[in-house]
Amino acid sequence: MIPTVRGEEPKPCEGHSAVAINEDRILVIKKGATSDDCIWFLEVDTQYVREQKKKVGTEIVAWSRGFIGNAQKPVVISGPSGVGKGTLISLLMKEFPSLFGFSVSHTTRAPREMEKNGEHYHFTERSVMEKEIKDGKFLEYASVHGNLYGTSIEAVEVVSDAGKRCILDIDVQGAKSVRASSLEAIFIFIRPPSMKQLEERLRARGTETEDQIQKRLQNAEAEIKQGTSSGIFDHILYNDKLDECYKNLKERLGLDGITASNNQTAPREIDLPVDHSVSKVDNKILIKCGTPGSGKASENLIILDVSSLKGGAPGRTRGLDVYAIDSFSDGLNGNGCQCR
């Protein structure tokens, strides 16, 4: 049987090495590929593959790109209109510009003037987005005025690939969908101290008609009830005083005493030559670089630890740890060092 393939497929390469990690996935190392494209996993019996098998009723395999190290958990922030969550997010982005990033949402509507594809939205066809939703590639989505809007897993992963922590500013229903997905995130709900103060804030903005204000207040009551009683959110913050709420938000995110300059995390890379051989010992993948049997002192050994894998298709497989031994001949000599 030829299985249906899910996930992002690797591009063609000069060759590859492959080794079974366990019964659910195979590690594939591409020869001659760039550092961010050389490690891939072919999933044959992971949770995602099993879920897809149930949906389509046929054999499924899935590709997932491998990344060294772990990304910090994305942050899902929700709250009713006018509660001030946009202001809180702006304060985070201003104080920690190198630590946080936004995912770019998808939409099936046409771009407006000055909107750029991939910057403001990923503009796509409805049939394409519907298929990707069916394939499990979206964390959340909604139909608004006849158009689809949604957050894809890939959009969140791209932010993590850049070494940043992704912020998702979505409504309670979207947060519920993300909570039900495979994404590990921190869920924070921002609520007003009272409905009276929320109404005062909405009126002070002067941007809505009376009918729009009343509709927003009705929606806010429903969101507050669901957000505080459904168990979706890890933390509930009252935005009574902005400074105090922002301080509490930073505490929940572990940012107390942290500055952007001393907490920036850059993606780690692996420098792998075309000429290599691969073997497996327990949870360690041994990648011998150089000409087999040459005995040259320039040979080195890269060790890939796969004991703490996380994630997988349709996103990334993270949690890989890598270090190198500079040279070896009959035995393993030299000190372990972090691989470039």
C-alpha positions, 0 to 999 in steps of 0.5 A: 500500500502506498501511504498518504503523505502529510506534513512539509516534505523535504526537498531533494538532496544529494543523498541521505542516511536513515536510522529508526529511532523507535517504532514511531519514527525514522530519523533522516539526515540529508547529505549536502543540505543546509544546517536548517534543512538536514535533519528530518523525521518520517513519522509512521506511528506518532499520535498525529499519524494515528489521528490522521489514519482515523480521519481518512481511513487509510495508511498515513506517514508524515514528515517533520523537520528536526530542530536542535534545542527547545523553543519557549512555549508560545503565549496565548492571550485572550480577553474581551474587546476594550480590556487592554490586552493590545496595550499589554502586548505592545508593552511586552514587544517594546520592552522585549523586541528580540524575545517575542514575535507574532505569527502571521494569520491566514485569510481567504479574503482579498488583500486590501491596498498596501497589504503585503502577502506574508507580512499582514496576512498569508492570503490564500484560496478557500479550497487550499485553506479548507484542505489544510484545515482538514489535514490538521495544519491549523491551530484555530480558524473561524469564518468571518463575513464569509471569509476564513481566518486562522492561525496555522501551526507553521506560522507559529513554528516560523517564529520559534525557528527565529529564536523568538516566543510567539504571541497569539492574540485570539478570542476565547473560542480560538484559545479553546481550539489551540488548547485542544491542539498539540501545541504546548502554550501558556494561556492567559486571560485578561479580564476587566475589574468590572463590566462598568469599567469596561463600558467606560473604556469602550465609550472613551475610545469613541470608535464605536456606535451605541449598537456596536458598544452594546454588542461588544458588552454582550460578547464580553459578558459571554467571553468573561464567563467562558474564560473564567470557568472553562479551564482553558486558561492557566492564568487570569489577570485583572487589568485594573491598573495597567502597570500592576497588570503588566507586572503580573503578566511578566511574572507569569511569563518568567520575565522578572529581572530579565532584559532583552539583551541577556535573554535572547536565544539564537537557534543552534546549528549543525555543520554536517559535511556530505561525507558521513555515516550514521549509527545508533546506540541507545538514544544517541545517534552517532554521525561519523564525519570524514572518509570511513576507514581513512584513519585521518585525525581530521575525522570527527564524531557528532553525537545527536541525543534523541531522548527528549524529542517533542512535537512533530508533524504537522509542525517541527520535532524539537528537543534534539541535543547535539555535541561533537568530539573534535577527532578520533581514530581507534577510540573516542578522544577529545572533549565534548563541545557544542556543535556549530 
